Amino acid sequence: MTEHPPRWAERLLTLALDPRHRESVTGDLLEEYREVILPARGPRRADRWYVRQVAGFWWRLIGVLGLLAGATHAWRTLIDEFVPTSDYYLRSAVLTWAMVAISVAAGLRAAYRTGRASSGSLSALMAMAAGQAINLVLVGVLAATFGINTDPGGLSEVFVLPLMTLPVAAALGALGGAIGKARHLVFDRLAGA
């Protein structure tokens, strides 16, 4: 049988897996896709099933960090709205350094787990995107419920600024990825010695 799930999803899956389990997990998932899911659901629904499986692997890799990013952004949104101040320096510093730490941690964790530095940038981007999605839902609920405008920058700051920080998150994730890859290599050598 020559049917394949989306190639991009297969590639994303390999970037999320520990090298020791990569072949068996991808093989098992492909086998289930071809022999069970595809005949029962058809190509489009089978492809969606496969993408959901890949998303699950990535969520297990970066989900906690995504939730932490979302909680940190939500904290900033809530404190700006409900605790007015004239000096935003401390709030900005806390949010900035938290996002730096989360981005580097996402890259480090992914590269250490997968043995691939290239997983670092992608994992940081995914963690930040998950965090932003969580924050946007919160802001939407608060805007609908309380009519907030998230001073000082208004809603445009909540929606636009995070998109502008994604390249920085990717770069920080790459840094974390390089550290995680080096750590992975060191521990592999120590385990083999």
N, C-alpha and C positions, 0 to 999 in steps of 0.2 A: 504494500500500500504506500503511495507516495504523498498522501495528504500530510500537510504540515500546519502547525499553528503559525501565527504571525512570527516572522523571523525576528522582528524587533523584540517581541516578548520573550522569545527563546534566549536572545542575547542578554536582556535584562535579568532573566532568571540566572544565567551563569554568573553574572556580576554579583548576585546576592548570596551565592552558595559557598560554603566551605569547600576547598579543593578535595578534601577527603571524601566528600559526599556528592560532589558535583555530578559525576557520571551516573551514579545510581539514581539520584533524584530526577535528573533530566530524563534519563531513560524510562523510569517508572511513570513519570508524568506524560511523556510522549506516548508510551504504550497505552495508558488509560485513555488519553485523548483519541488515539486511532481506533482502539478496539471497543471502547465502551461509549464514550461521549459523542464522537463524530457520527457513528451509525444511529444513535438514539436521537440526537438533536439536530443534526445537519451542520454544515460548515460554519455559518455565522454564529449560531448559538454555541457551538463547540469552541470557536475562537474566543468568544466572550468568557466562557468557562475557563479556558486556559489563561487568559489575561487576569481573571480574578485570582487564580491560583498564584500567579507571579506576584500580583499585588499583595497577597497574603505573606509571601516570603519576604518582600520588602518591608511590609508593615512590622513583621517580627524583628527585622533588623533595625529599623529607625523609629518605630512607633512611639516608644517612650520619649525619645528626644523630640519628636514632633509634638507630642502632648506637652512636654516641658516648654517648648518654644511657644506654643499656643497659650499656655497658662501665663507665661511671662509677658507676652503681648497683651493678653487680657488684663493682667494686673496693671500694666501701664495705661491702658485705655480707661479702666475703672478709676484708677487713682487720679488721672487727669480730669476726669469728668466730675467726680464726687469730692475731691479734696483739692480745691483751687490753690494755686500758688503763683508767685511772681517769678520764682526761680526754678527752672526746669532742669538745671544742670545735673543734680543727683539722680533724678528719674531717668534722664537720658543716658547717663553713664551706666546705671544699673542695667537698663535694657540693652545698650550696646555691648557691654562686656558679657552679659548673659548670652546674647546671640553669637558672639565670637566663640565663647566656650562651647556652646551647643554645636556650632558648625564644625569646629575642630574635633570635638568628641565624636560627632557622626562620622566624619572622615576616618578618624583613627579606628573606631569600632569596626566599620565596614572593611577597611583594608586589613586589619588584624584578623578578622574572621574569614575573609575571602582570600587573603594572600595577594590581593590586587590593589595597587595604589589607585588605579582608575576608578575603583568603587567609591573612593573618598569624596570626590566632587559631587557625584550623583547622589550619594546618600545625604550630604549636607543640603543639596537642593531639595531633595524630597522631604527632609525633616523640616526645612523652612517653609516649604509649600504646605505641608500638613499643619504646621503651626499657624500659618496665615489663614488657612481655611477655617480652623477652629476660631481664630480671632474674628474673622469676618462674620461668622455665624453669631458670635456673641454681640458684636457691634450692631448687626442687623436686628437682633432681638432687643437690645437696649434702645436703639433708635426708634423702633416701633413702639416700645413700651413707655420710654421716658422722654422721647424726643431729643436725645442727646446730639451734640454736634462735635464732641471730642475736642474741646479746646486744647491747645492753642492753634492747631493747624486745621481743624475742621475735619470733615469726613474724607476729604481728598488725601490728607496725610495718612489716614488709616488704610485707604485703598491703594494709593499710588506709591508711597514711600517704600513699603515692603517689596514691591516689584523691582525697585531700583537697587535694593540691597542684595538681590539674588546673585549677581556676579561676584560680589564680595564673599558671600556664603560659599560659592563654588570654589573660590581661591582658598578660603580657609579650610574647606573640606579637602582640597588637594594637599594642603600642608598636613592636615591630620592624616590623610591617606599615606603620605610619604613616611610619617612617623609610625603609623600602624603597620605598613609593609616592612619597615626595618625591624620593628618589634616582632612581627611574625617570623621573619628570617632568623632572628636571634634565637627565639624560642624553639623553632624547628631544629636548628643546629644543636642547641642544648639537649633537646629530646633525643636527637639521633646519636649523641656522644655517649 
